[in-house]
Amino acid sequence: MTFEKQIEKQVKETILKQINDCRFVEYHYSNKKRVPTDIVEKAWEKINWEEVTEYVTKQLQEQVCKTIVGNMITETKTDVKDILSVEGVRKKLRMKAYPKVMEVLNEL
């Protein structure tokens, strides 16, 4: 394939990808309209910081809880793996659990 054909193919593929991605028009940020600074300053002055603090606190609390629970789950999984890695413990556990499992299955 000639160099010109390769370029033509690449351009066609690029255009098709842009159409597929719904990027028909490119927006140049240099032409972007800016929000006047006095409007930003007025809005900034009207912010209720108590509400912001409450919102941020709720978000942080939720994230901390998720992190703690995630860490606890990981730690528990590790502990269970450690316990089950001992063959004698696995055998004892099977001996205790197997009859109970069969009891439940027989009830179905």
DRENBAGU-912921 format. One record per atom (N, C-alpha, C, O): residue in three letters; chain; x, y, z. Coordinates in steps of 0.1 Angstrom, whole numbers. Each point is the difference from the previous one (the first is absolute). Layout:
# residues N
<atom type="ala" mol="A" X="X" Y="Y" Z="Z"/>
...
***
This chain:
# residues 108
<atom type="met" mol="A" X="9" Y="-12" Z="0"/>
<atom type="met" mol="A" X="-9" Y="12" Z="0"/>
<atom type="met" mol="A" X="9" Y="12" Z="0"/>
<atom type="met" mol="A" X="10" Y="1" Z="7"/>
<atom type="thr" mol="A" X="-14" Y="9" Z="-15"/>
<atom type="thr" mol="A" X="9" Y="12" Z="-1"/>
<atom type="thr" mol="A" X="-2" Y="9" Z="12"/>
<atom type="thr" mol="A" X="-10" Y="-2" Z="8"/>
<atom type="phe" mol="A" X="19" Y="11" Z="-6"/>
<atom type="phe" mol="A" X="-1" Y="9" Z="11"/>
<atom type="phe" mol="A" X="-13" Y="8" Z="0"/>
<atom type="phe" mol="A" X="-6" Y="2" Z="10"/>
<atom type="glu" mol="A" X="3" Y="3" Z="-22"/>
<atom type="glu" mol="A" X="-13" Y="8" Z="-1"/>
<atom type="glu" mol="A" X="-12" Y="-8" Z="4"/>
<atom type="glu" mol="A" X="-9" Y="5" Z="6"/>
<atom type="lys" mol="A" X="8" Y="-18" Z="-10"/>
<atom type="lys" mol="A" X="-11" Y="-8" Z="3"/>
<atom type="lys" mol="A" X="-1" Y="-3" Z="15"/>
<atom type="lys" mol="A" X="-10" Y="0" Z="6"/>
<atom type="gln" mol="A" X="22" Y="-1" Z="0"/>
<atom type="gln" mol="A" X="0" Y="-2" Z="15"/>
<atom type="gln" mol="A" X="-5" Y="12" Z="7"/>
<atom type="gln" mol="A" X="-8" Y="-1" Z="9"/>
<atom type="ile" mol="A" X="12" Y="13" Z="-14"/>
<atom type="ile" mol="A" X="-5" Y="12" Z="6"/>
<atom type="ile" mol="A" X="-15" Y="1" Z="-2"/>
<atom type="ile" mol="A" X="-7" Y="3" Z="10"/>
<atom type="glu" mol="A" X="3" Y="-5" Z="-22"/>
<atom type="glu" mol="A" X="-15" Y="0" Z="-3"/>
<atom type="glu" mol="A" X="-8" Y="-9" Z="9"/>
<atom type="glu" mol="A" X="-10" Y="3" Z="5"/>
<atom type="lys" mol="A" X="16" Y="-15" Z="-3"/>
<atom type="lys" mol="A" X="-7" Y="-10" Z="8"/>
<atom type="lys" mol="A" X="-1" Y="4" Z="15"/>
<atom type="lys" mol="A" X="-10" Y="-1" Z="6"/>
<atom type="gln" mol="A" X="21" Y="7" Z="-1"/>
<atom type="gln" mol="A" X="1" Y="5" Z="14"/>
<atom type="gln" mol="A" X="-10" Y="11" Z="2"/>
<atom type="gln" mol="A" X="-7" Y="1" Z="10"/>
<atom type="val" mol="A" X="6" Y="8" Z="-20"/>
<atom type="val" mol="A" X="-9" Y="12" Z="1"/>
<atom type="val" mol="A" X="-14" Y="-5" Z="1"/>
<atom type="val" mol="A" X="-8" Y="4" Z="8"/>
<atom type="lys" mol="A" X="4" Y="-14" Z="-17"/>
<atom type="lys" mol="A" X="-13" Y="-5" Z="0"/>
<atom type="lys" mol="A" X="-3" Y="-7" Z="13"/>
<atom type="lys" mol="A" X="-11" Y="2" Z="5"/>
<atom type="glu" mol="A" X="20" Y="-10" Z="0"/>
<atom type="glu" mol="A" X="-2" Y="-7" Z="13"/>
<atom type="glu" mol="A" X="-2" Y="10" Z="11"/>
<atom type="glu" mol="A" X="-9" Y="-2" Z="9"/>
<atom type="thr" mol="A" X="17" Y="13" Z="-9"/>
<atom type="thr" mol="A" X="-1" Y="10" Z="11"/>
<atom type="thr" mol="A" X="-14" Y="7" Z="-1"/>
<atom type="thr" mol="A" X="-6" Y="2" Z="10"/>
<atom type="ile" mol="A" X="2" Y="2" Z="-22"/>
<atom type="ile" mol="A" X="-13" Y="6" Z="-2"/>
<atom type="ile" mol="A" X="-11" Y="-9" Z="5"/>
<atom type="ile" mol="A" X="-10" Y="5" Z="7"/>
<atom type="leu" mol="A" X="10" Y="-17" Z="-11"/>
<atom type="leu" mol="A" X="-10" Y="-10" Z="4"/>
<atom type="leu" mol="A" X="0" Y="-2" Z="15"/>
<atom type="leu" mol="A" X="-11" Y="-1" Z="6"/>
<atom type="lys" mol="A" X="23" Y="1" Z="1"/>
<atom type="lys" mol="A" X="0" Y="-1" Z="14"/>
<atom type="lys" mol="A" X="-6" Y="12" Z="7"/>
<atom type="lys" mol="A" X="-7" Y="-1" Z="10"/>
<atom type="gln" mol="A" X="10" Y="13" Z="-15"/>
<atom type="gln" mol="A" X="-6" Y="12" Z="5"/>
<atom type="gln" mol="A" X="-15" Y="0" Z="-1"/>
<atom type="gln" mol="A" X="-7" Y="4" Z="9"/>
<atom type="ile" mol="A" X="2" Y="-8" Z="-20"/>
<atom type="ile" mol="A" X="-15" Y="-1" Z="-2"/>
<atom type="ile" mol="A" X="-6" Y="-11" Z="9"/>
<atom type="ile" mol="A" X="-10" Y="3" Z="6"/>
<atom type="asn" mol="A" X="17" Y="-14" Z="-5"/>
<atom type="asn" mol="A" X="-5" Y="-10" Z="9"/>
<atom type="asn" mol="A" X="0" Y="4" Z="15"/>
<atom type="asn" mol="A" X="-9" Y="-3" Z="7"/>
<atom type="asp" mol="A" X="19" Y="11" Z="-3"/>
<atom type="asp" mol="A" X="1" Y="6" Z="13"/>
<atom type="asp" mol="A" X="-8" Y="12" Z="2"/>
<atom type="asp" mol="A" X="0" Y="7" Z="11"/>
<atom type="cys" mol="A" X="-8" Y="-3" Z="-21"/>
<atom type="cys" mol="A" X="-8" Y="12" Z="0"/>
<atom type="cys" mol="A" X="8" Y="13" Z="2"/>
<atom type="cys" mol="A" X="-4" Y="9" Z="6"/>
<atom type="arg" mol="A" X="16" Y="-9" Z="-12"/>
<atom type="arg" mol="A" X="8" Y="12" Z="1"/>
<atom type="arg" mol="A" X="1" Y="6" Z="-14"/>
<atom type="arg" mol="A" X="10" Y="0" Z="-7"/>
<atom type="phe" mol="A" X="-22" Y="6" Z="3"/>
<atom type="phe" mol="A" X="0" Y="6" Z="-14"/>
<atom type="phe" mol="A" X="7" Y="13" Z="-1"/>
<atom type="phe" mol="A" X="5" Y="4" Z="-10"/>
<atom type="val" mol="A" X="-6" Y="3" Z="21"/>
<atom type="val" mol="A" X="6" Y="14" Z="0"/>
<atom type="val" mol="A" X="10" Y="1" Z="12"/>
<atom type="val" mol="A" X="-3" Y="-5" Z="11"/>
<atom type="glu" mol="A" X="15" Y="10" Z="-14"/>
<atom type="glu" mol="A" X="10" Y="2" Z="11"/>
<atom type="glu" mol="A" X="-2" Y="14" Z="5"/>
<atom type="glu" mol="A" X="-1" Y="10" Z="-7"/>
<atom type="tyr" mol="A" X="1" Y="-9" Z="20"/>
<atom type="tyr" mol="A" X="-2" Y="13" Z="7"/>
<atom type="tyr" mol="A" X="14" Y="4" Z="5"/>
<atom type="tyr" mol="A" X="7" Y="-7" Z="7"/>
<atom type="his" mol="A" X="-3" Y="19" Z="-12"/>
<atom type="his" mol="A" X="13" Y="5" Z="4"/>
<atom type="his" mol="A" X="-2" Y="9" Z="13"/>
<atom type="his" mol="A" X="-7" Y="10" Z="0"/>
<atom type="tyr" mol="A" X="15" Y="-14" Z="10"/>
<atom type="tyr" mol="A" X="-2" Y="7" Z="13"/>
<atom type="tyr" mol="A" X="5" Y="14" Z="0"/>
<atom type="tyr" mol="A" X="-3" Y="8" Z="8"/>
<atom type="ser" mol="A" X="11" Y="-4" Z="-18"/>
<atom type="ser" mol="A" X="4" Y="14" Z="-1"/>
<atom type="ser" mol="A" X="-11" Y="9" Z="-3"/>
<atom type="ser" mol="A" X="0" Y="12" Z="3"/>
<atom type="asn" mol="A" X="-11" Y="-17" Z="-9"/>
<atom type="asn" mol="A" X="-12" Y="8" Z="-3"/>
<atom type="asn" mol="A" X="-10" Y="-1" Z="11"/>
<atom type="asn" mol="A" X="-11" Y="6" Z="-2"/>
<atom type="lys" mol="A" X="14" Y="-12" Z="13"/>
<atom type="lys" mol="A" X="-10" Y="-2" Z="10"/>
<atom type="lys" mol="A" X="-3" Y="13" Z="7"/>
<atom type="lys" mol="A" X="9" Y="8" Z="3"/>
<atom type="lys" mol="A" X="-22" Y="-6" Z="0"/>
<atom type="lys" mol="A" X="-4" Y="12" Z="7"/>
<atom type="lys" mol="A" X="3" Y="-2" Z="15"/>
<atom type="lys" mol="A" X="-2" Y="-10" Z="5"/>
<atom type="arg" mol="A" X="6" Y="21" Z="1"/>
<atom type="arg" mol="A" X="4" Y="-1" Z="14"/>
<atom type="arg" mol="A" X="-12" Y="7" Z="9"/>
<atom type="arg" mol="A" X="-6" Y="9" Z="-5"/>
<atom type="val" mol="A" X="5" Y="-15" Z="17"/>
<atom type="val" mol="A" X="-10" Y="6" Z="9"/>
<atom type="val" mol="A" X="6" Y="12" Z="6"/>
<atom type="val" mol="A" X="11" Y="0" Z="5"/>
<atom type="pro" mol="A" X="-18" Y="11" Z="-5"/>
<atom type="pro" mol="A" X="5" Y="13" Z="6"/>
<atom type="pro" mol="A" X="4" Y="-2" Z="14"/>
<atom type="pro" mol="A" X="-7" Y="-7" Z="8"/>
<atom type="thr" mol="A" X="18" Y="12" Z="-4"/>
<atom type="thr" mol="A" X="5" Y="-2" Z="14"/>
<atom type="thr" mol="A" X="-9" Y="6" Z="10"/>
<atom type="thr" mol="A" X="0" Y="-6" Z="11"/>
<atom type="asp" mol="A" X="-7" Y="17" Z="-13"/>
<atom type="asp" mol="A" X="-9" Y="5" Z="10"/>
<atom type="asp" mol="A" X="-11" Y="-9" Z="3"/>
<atom type="asp" mol="A" X="-5" Y="-1" Z="11"/>
<atom type="ile" mol="A" X="0" Y="-7" Z="-21"/>
<atom type="ile" mol="A" X="-11" Y="-10" Z="3"/>
<atom type="ile" mol="A" X="6" Y="-11" Z="8"/>
<atom type="ile" mol="A" X="-7" Y="-5" Z="10"/>
<atom type="val" mol="A" X="19" Y="1" Z="-13"/>
<atom type="val" mol="A" X="6" Y="-11" Z="8"/>
<atom type="val" mol="A" X="2" Y="5" Z="15"/>
<atom type="val" mol="A" X="-2" Y="-8" Z="9"/>
<atom type="glu" mol="A" X="7" Y="20" Z="-8"/>
<atom type="glu" mol="A" X="2" Y="6" Z="14"/>
<atom type="glu" mol="A" X="-13" Y="1" Z="8"/>
<atom type="glu" mol="A" X="-1" Y="-4" Z="12"/>
<atom type="lys" mol="A" X="-10" Y="8" Z="-19"/>
<atom type="lys" mol="A" X="-13" Y="1" Z="7"/>
<atom type="lys" mol="A" X="-5" Y="-14" Z="4"/>
<atom type="lys" mol="A" X="-5" Y="-2" Z="11"/>
<atom type="ala" mol="A" X="6" Y="-8" Z="-20"/>
<atom type="ala" mol="A" X="-4" Y="-13" Z="3"/>
<atom type="ala" mol="A" X="8" Y="-6" Z="12"/>
<atom type="ala" mol="A" X="-5" Y="-6" Z="9"/>
<atom type="trp" mol="A" X="18" Y="9" Z="-9"/>
<atom type="trp" mol="A" X="9" Y="-5" Z="10"/>
<atom type="trp" mol="A" X="-4" Y="6" Z="14"/>
<atom type="trp" mol="A" X="0" Y="-7" Z="10"/>
<atom type="glu" mol="A" X="-3" Y="19" Z="-10"/>
<atom type="glu" mol="A" X="-4" Y="7" Z="12"/>
<atom type="glu" mol="A" X="-14" Y="-6" Z="6"/>
<atom type="glu" mol="A" X="-2" Y="1" Z="12"/>
<atom type="lys" mol="A" X="-6" Y="-6" Z="-21"/>
<atom type="lys" mol="A" X="-13" Y="-5" Z="4"/>
<atom type="lys" mol="A" X="0" Y="-15" Z="4"/>
<atom type="lys" mol="A" X="-11" Y="-5" Z="4"/>
<atom type="ile" mol="A" X="22" Y="-1" Z="-4"/>
<atom type="ile" mol="A" X="1" Y="-14" Z="3"/>
<atom type="ile" mol="A" X="-3" Y="-2" Z="15"/>
<atom type="ile" mol="A" X="6" Y="7" Z="8"/>
<atom type="asn" mol="A" X="-14" Y="-16" Z="-5"/>
<atom type="asn" mol="A" X="-3" Y="-3" Z="14"/>
<atom type="asn" mol="A" X="10" Y="-11" Z="5"/>
<atom type="asn" mol="A" X="-2" Y="-12" Z="-4"/>
<atom type="trp" mol="A" X="12" Y="16" Z="11"/>
<atom type="trp" mol="A" X="11" Y="-9" Z="3"/>
<atom type="trp" mol="A" X="-4" Y="-11" Z="10"/>
<atom type="trp" mol="A" X="6" Y="-10" Z="1"/>
<atom type="glu" mol="A" X="-17" Y="13" Z="7"/>
<atom type="glu" mol="A" X="-5" Y="-10" Z="9"/>
<atom type="glu" mol="A" X="-6" Y="-12" Z="-8"/>
<atom type="glu" mol="A" X="3" Y="-12" Z="3"/>
<atom type="glu" mol="A" X="-10" Y="15" Z="-14"/>
<atom type="glu" mol="A" X="-6" Y="-11" Z="-8"/>
<atom type="glu" mol="A" X="12" Y="-7" Z="-7"/>
<atom type="glu" mol="A" X="-1" Y="-12" Z="-1"/>
<atom type="val" mol="A" X="11" Y="19" Z="-4"/>
<atom type="val" mol="A" X="11" Y="-6" Z="-6"/>
<atom type="val" mol="A" X="7" Y="-10" Z="10"/>
<atom type="val" mol="A" X="3" Y="-11" Z="-4"/>
<atom type="thr" mol="A" X="-1" Y="16" Z="16"/>
<atom type="thr" mol="A" X="6" Y="-8" Z="10"/>
<atom type="thr" mol="A" X="-8" Y="-13" Z="3"/>
<atom type="thr" mol="A" X="6" Y="-11" Z="1"/>
<atom type="glu" mol="A" X="-19" Y="13" Z="0"/>
<atom type="glu" mol="A" X="-9" Y="-12" Z="3"/>
<atom type="glu" mol="A" X="1" Y="-10" Z="-12"/>
<atom type="glu" mol="A" X="1" Y="-12" Z="3"/>
<atom type="tyr" mol="A" X="-1" Y="17" Z="-15"/>
<atom type="tyr" mol="A" X="0" Y="-9" Z="-12"/>
<atom type="tyr" mol="A" X="14" Y="-7" Z="0"/>
<atom type="tyr" mol="A" X="0" Y="-12" Z="-2"/>
<atom type="val" mol="A" X="11" Y="19" Z="4"/>
<atom type="val" mol="A" X="13" Y="-6" Z="-1"/>
<atom type="val" mol="A" X="1" Y="-10" Z="12"/>
<atom type="val" mol="A" X="6" Y="-11" Z="-2"/>
<atom type="thr" mol="A" X="-11" Y="14" Z="13"/>
<atom type="thr" mol="A" X="1" Y="-9" Z="12"/>
<atom type="thr" mol="A" X="-7" Y="-13" Z="-3"/>
<atom type="thr" mol="A" X="5" Y="-11" Z="2"/>
<atom type="lys" mol="A" X="-17" Y="12" Z="-8"/>
<atom type="lys" mol="A" X="-7" Y="-12" Z="-4"/>
<atom type="lys" mol="A" X="7" Y="-9" Z="-10"/>
<atom type="lys" mol="A" X="1" Y="-12" Z="1"/>
<atom type="gln" mol="A" X="5" Y="19" Z="-11"/>
<atom type="gln" mol="A" X="7" Y="-7" Z="-10"/>
<atom type="gln" mol="A" X="13" Y="-7" Z="6"/>
<atom type="gln" mol="A" X="3" Y="-11" Z="-3"/>
<atom type="leu" mol="A" X="4" Y="19" Z="11"/>
<atom type="leu" mol="A" X="12" Y="-6" Z="6"/>
<atom type="leu" mol="A" X="-3" Y="-12" Z="9"/>
<atom type="leu" mol="A" X="6" Y="-10" Z="1"/>
<atom type="gln" mol="A" X="-17" Y="12" Z="7"/>
<atom type="gln" mol="A" X="-4" Y="-11" Z="9"/>
<atom type="gln" mol="A" X="-4" Y="-12" Z="-8"/>
<atom type="gln" mol="A" X="4" Y="-11" Z="4"/>
<atom type="glu" mol="A" X="-11" Y="12" Z="-15"/>
<atom type="glu" mol="A" X="-3" Y="-12" Z="-8"/>
<atom type="glu" mol="A" X="12" Y="-6" Z="-5"/>
<atom type="glu" mol="A" X="1" Y="-12" Z="-1"/>
<atom type="gln" mol="A" X="9" Y="20" Z="-4"/>
<atom type="gln" mol="A" X="12" Y="-6" Z="-6"/>
<atom type="gln" mol="A" X="8" Y="-7" Z="11"/>
<atom type="gln" mol="A" X="6" Y="-10" Z="-3"/>
<atom type="val" mol="A" X="-5" Y="16" Z="15"/>
<atom type="val" mol="A" X="8" Y="-6" Z="11"/>
<atom type="val" mol="A" X="-7" Y="-13" Z="3"/>
<atom type="val" mol="A" X="7" Y="-10" Z="2"/>
<atom type="cys" mol="A" X="-20" Y="9" Z="-1"/>
<atom type="cys" mol="A" X="-7" Y="-12" Z="3"/>
<atom type="cys" mol="A" X="3" Y="-11" Z="-10"/>
<atom type="cys" mol="A" X="3" Y="-11" Z="3"/>
<atom type="lys" mol="A" X="-4" Y="15" Z="-16"/>
<atom type="lys" mol="A" X="2" Y="-10" Z="-11"/>
<atom type="lys" mol="A" X="15" Y="-5" Z="1"/>
<atom type="lys" mol="A" X="2" Y="-12" Z="-2"/>
<atom type="thr" mol="A" X="7" Y="21" Z="5"/>
<atom type="thr" mol="A" X="14" Y="-4" Z="1"/>
<atom type="thr" mol="A" X="2" Y="-10" Z="12"/>
<atom type="thr" mol="A" X="7" Y="-10" Z="-2"/>
<atom type="ile" mol="A" X="-13" Y="14" Z="13"/>
<atom type="ile" mol="A" X="2" Y="-9" Z="12"/>
<atom type="ile" mol="A" X="-6" Y="-14" Z="-3"/>
<atom type="ile" mol="A" X="6" Y="-10" Z="3"/>
<atom type="val" mol="A" X="-18" Y="10" Z="-9"/>
<atom type="val" mol="A" X="-7" Y="-13" Z="-3"/>
<atom type="val" mol="A" X="8" Y="-8" Z="-10"/>
<atom type="val" mol="A" X="2" Y="-12" Z="2"/>
<atom type="gly" mol="A" X="3" Y="19" Z="-12"/>
<atom type="gly" mol="A" X="9" Y="-7" Z="-10"/>
<atom type="gly" mol="A" X="12" Y="-6" Z="6"/>
<atom type="gly" mol="A" X="4" Y="-11" Z="-3"/>
<atom type="asn" mol="A" X="3" Y="19" Z="12"/>
<atom type="asn" mol="A" X="12" Y="-6" Z="6"/>
<atom type="asn" mol="A" X="-4" Y="-11" Z="10"/>
<atom type="asn" mol="A" X="8" Y="-10" Z="0"/>
<atom type="met" mol="A" X="-19" Y="10" Z="6"/>
<atom type="met" mol="A" X="-4" Y="-10" Z="9"/>
<atom type="met" mol="A" X="-3" Y="-13" Z="-8"/>
<atom type="met" mol="A" X="3" Y="-11" Z="4"/>
<atom type="ile" mol="A" X="-10" Y="12" Z="-15"/>
<atom type="ile" mol="A" X="-3" Y="-11" Z="-9"/>
<atom type="ile" mol="A" X="13" Y="-6" Z="-5"/>
<atom type="ile" mol="A" X="2" Y="-13" Z="1"/>
<atom type="thr" mol="A" X="8" Y="21" Z="-5"/>
<atom type="thr" mol="A" X="12" Y="-5" Z="-5"/>
<atom type="thr" mol="A" X="8" Y="-8" Z="11"/>
<atom type="thr" mol="A" X="5" Y="-11" Z="-2"/>
<atom type="glu" mol="A" X="-5" Y="17" Z="14"/>
<atom type="glu" mol="A" X="6" Y="-6" Z="12"/>
<atom type="glu" mol="A" X="-6" Y="-13" Z="3"/>
<atom type="glu" mol="A" X="7" Y="-10" Z="3"/>
<atom type="thr" mol="A" X="-21" Y="9" Z="-3"/>
<atom type="thr" mol="A" X="-7" Y="-12" Z="3"/>
<atom type="thr" mol="A" X="3" Y="-11" Z="-10"/>
<atom type="thr" mol="A" X="2" Y="-12" Z="3"/>
<atom type="lys" mol="A" X="-2" Y="16" Z="-16"/>
<atom type="lys" mol="A" X="4" Y="-10" Z="-10"/>
<atom type="lys" mol="A" X="13" Y="-6" Z="2"/>
<atom type="lys" mol="A" X="3" Y="-12" Z="-2"/>
<atom type="thr" mol="A" X="7" Y="21" Z="5"/>
<atom type="thr" mol="A" X="14" Y="-5" Z="3"/>
<atom type="thr" mol="A" X="0" Y="-9" Z="12"/>
<atom type="thr" mol="A" X="7" Y="-10" Z="-1"/>
<atom type="asp" mol="A" X="-14" Y="13" Z="12"/>
<atom type="asp" mol="A" X="-1" Y="-8" Z="11"/>
<atom type="asp" mol="A" X="-6" Y="-14" Z="-3"/>
<atom type="asp" mol="A" X="5" Y="-10" Z="4"/>
<atom type="val" mol="A" X="-16" Y="10" Z="-12"/>
<atom type="val" mol="A" X="-6" Y="-13" Z="-4"/>
<atom type="val" mol="A" X="9" Y="-8" Z="-8"/>
<atom type="val" mol="A" X="1" Y="-12" Z="2"/>
<atom type="lys" mol="A" X="6" Y="18" Z="-11"/>
<atom type="lys" mol="A" X="10" Y="-7" Z="-9"/>
<atom type="lys" mol="A" X="11" Y="-6" Z="9"/>
<atom type="lys" mol="A" X="4" Y="-12" Z="-2"/>
<atom type="asp" mol="A" X="1" Y="20" Z="12"/>
<atom type="asp" mol="A" X="10" Y="-6" Z="9"/>
<atom type="asp" mol="A" X="-5" Y="-12" Z="8"/>
<atom type="asp" mol="A" X="7" Y="-10" Z="1"/>
<atom type="ile" mol="A" X="-19" Y="12" Z="4"/>
<atom type="ile" mol="A" X="-6" Y="-11" Z="8"/>
<atom type="ile" mol="A" X="-2" Y="-13" Z="-9"/>
<atom type="ile" mol="A" X="4" Y="-11" Z="4"/>
<atom type="leu" mol="A" X="-9" Y="13" Z="-16"/>
<atom type="leu" mol="A" X="-3" Y="-11" Z="-8"/>
<atom type="leu" mol="A" X="13" Y="-6" Z="-7"/>
<atom type="leu" mol="A" X="-1" Y="-11" Z="-6"/>
<atom type="ser" mol="A" X="12" Y="18" Z="7"/>
<atom type="ser" mol="A" X="12" Y="-5" Z="-6"/>
<atom type="ser" mol="A" X="6" Y="-12" Z="9"/>
<atom type="ser" mol="A" X="8" Y="-7" Z="-5"/>
<atom type="val" mol="A" X="-13" Y="6" Z="17"/>
<atom type="val" mol="A" X="4" Y="-11" Z="9"/>
<atom type="val" mol="A" X="-9" Y="-12" Z="-3"/>
<atom type="val" mol="A" X="-12" Y="0" Z="2"/>
<atom type="glu" mol="A" X="18" Y="-11" Z="-7"/>
<atom type="glu" mol="A" X="-7" Y="-12" Z="-4"/>
<atom type="glu" mol="A" X="-9" Y="-5" Z="11"/>
<atom type="glu" mol="A" X="-12" Y="-4" Z="-3"/>
<atom type="gly" mol="A" X="17" Y="2" Z="15"/>
<atom type="gly" mol="A" X="-8" Y="-5" Z="11"/>
<atom type="gly" mol="A" X="-12" Y="8" Z="3"/>
<atom type="gly" mol="A" X="-11" Y="-6" Z="3"/>
<atom type="val" mol="A" X="12" Y="19" Z="-4"/>
<atom type="val" mol="A" X="-11" Y="9" Z="3"/>
<atom type="val" mol="A" X="-11" Y="-2" Z="-11"/>
<atom type="val" mol="A" X="-12" Y="-1" Z="3"/>
<atom type="arg" mol="A" X="17" Y="0" Z="-16"/>
<atom type="arg" mol="A" X="-9" Y="-2" Z="-11"/>
<atom type="arg" mol="A" X="-8" Y="-13" Z="2"/>
<atom type="arg" mol="A" X="-12" Y="0" Z="-2"/>
<atom type="lys" mol="A" X="19" Y="-11" Z="6"/>
<atom type="lys" mol="A" X="-7" Y="-13" Z="2"/>
<atom type="lys" mol="A" X="-10" Y="1" Z="11"/>
<atom type="lys" mol="A" X="-11" Y="-5" Z="-1"/>
<atom type="lys" mol="A" X="14" Y="11" Z="12"/>
<atom type="lys" mol="A" X="-9" Y="2" Z="12"/>
<atom type="lys" mol="A" X="-12" Y="8" Z="-5"/>
<atom type="lys" mol="A" X="-12" Y="-3" Z="4"/>
<atom type="leu" mol="A" X="14" Y="13" Z="-11"/>
<atom type="leu" mol="A" X="-10" Y="9" Z="-5"/>
<atom type="leu" mol="A" X="-10" Y="-8" Z="-9"/>
<atom type="leu" mol="A" X="-12" Y="2" Z="1"/>
<atom type="arg" mol="A" X="18" Y="-10" Z="-10"/>
<atom type="arg" mol="A" X="-8" Y="-8" Z="-9"/>
<atom type="arg" mol="A" X="-9" Y="-10" Z="8"/>
<atom type="arg" mol="A" X="-12" Y="-2" Z="-3"/>
<atom type="met" mol="A" X="18" Y="-4" Z="13"/>
<atom type="met" mol="A" X="-7" Y="-10" Z="8"/>
<atom type="met" mol="A" X="-12" Y="6" Z="7"/>
<atom type="met" mol="A" X="-10" Y="-6" Z="2"/>
<atom type="lys" mol="A" X="12" Y="19" Z="3"/>
<atom type="lys" mol="A" X="-11" Y="7" Z="7"/>
<atom type="lys" mol="A" X="-10" Y="5" Z="-9"/>
<atom type="lys" mol="A" X="-12" Y="-1" Z="2"/>
<atom type="ala" mol="A" X="16" Y="7" Z="-13"/>
<atom type="ala" mol="A" X="-9" Y="7" Z="-10"/>
<atom type="ala" mol="A" X="-7" Y="-10" Z="-9"/>
<atom type="ala" mol="A" X="-12" Y="3" Z="-3"/>
<atom type="tyr" mol="A" X="18" Y="-14" Z="-1"/>
<atom type="tyr" mol="A" X="-6" Y="-8" Z="-10"/>
<atom type="tyr" mol="A" X="-14" Y="-5" Z="5"/>
<atom type="tyr" mol="A" X="-9" Y="0" Z="-8"/>
<atom type="pro" mol="A" X="7" Y="-5" Z="20"/>
<atom type="pro" mol="A" X="-13" Y="-5" Z="4"/>
<atom type="pro" mol="A" X="-10" Y="11" Z="0"/>
<atom type="pro" mol="A" X="-12" Y="-2" Z="-4"/>
<atom type="lys" mol="A" X="16" Y="14" Z="8"/>
<atom type="lys" mol="A" X="-10" Y="11" Z="0"/>
<atom type="lys" mol="A" X="-4" Y="4" Z="-15"/>
<atom type="lys" mol="A" X="-12" Y="2" Z="-2"/>
<atom type="val" mol="A" X="22" Y="-2" Z="-7"/>
<atom type="val" mol="A" X="-3" Y="3" Z="-14"/>
<atom type="val" mol="A" X="-10" Y="-11" Z="-5"/>
<atom type="val" mol="A" X="-10" Y="4" Z="-7"/>
<atom type="met" mol="A" X="13" Y="-16" Z="9"/>
<atom type="met" mol="A" X="-9" Y="-11" Z="-4"/>
<atom type="met" mol="A" X="-14" Y="1" Z="5"/>
<atom type="met" mol="A" X="-10" Y="-3" Z="-6"/>
<atom type="glu" mol="A" X="9" Y="7" Z="19"/>
<atom type="glu" mol="A" X="-13" Y="2" Z="7"/>
<atom type="glu" mol="A" X="-8" Y="11" Z="-8"/>
<atom type="glu" mol="A" X="-12" Y="-2" Z="-2"/>
<atom type="val" mol="A" X="19" Y="13" Z="-1"/>
<atom type="val" mol="A" X="-7" Y="10" Z="-7"/>
<atom type="val" mol="A" X="-4" Y="-4" Z="-14"/>
<atom type="val" mol="A" X="-11" Y="3" Z="-5"/>
<atom type="leu" mol="A" X="20" Y="-10" Z="-2"/>
<atom type="leu" mol="A" X="-3" Y="-5" Z="-14"/>
<atom type="leu" mol="A" X="-12" Y="-10" Z="0"/>
<atom type="leu" mol="A" X="-8" Y="0" Z="-9"/>
<atom type="asn" mol="A" X="8" Y="-8" Z="19"/>
<atom type="asn" mol="A" X="-11" Y="-10" Z="1"/>
<atom type="asn" mol="A" X="-14" Y="6" Z="2"/>
<atom type="asn" mol="A" X="-10" Y="-5" Z="-3"/>
<atom type="glu" mol="A" X="10" Y="17" Z="9"/>
<atom type="glu" mol="A" X="-12" Y="7" Z="3"/>
<atom type="glu" mol="A" X="-6" Y="7" Z="-13"/>
<atom type="glu" mol="A" X="-12" Y="3" Z="0"/>
<atom type="leu" mol="A" X="20" Y="-2" Z="-10"/>
<atom type="leu" mol="A" X="-4" Y="7" Z="-12"/>
<atom type="leu" mol="A" X="-9" Y="-9" Z="-8"/>
<atom type="leu" mol="A" X="-5" Y="5" Z="-11"/>
***
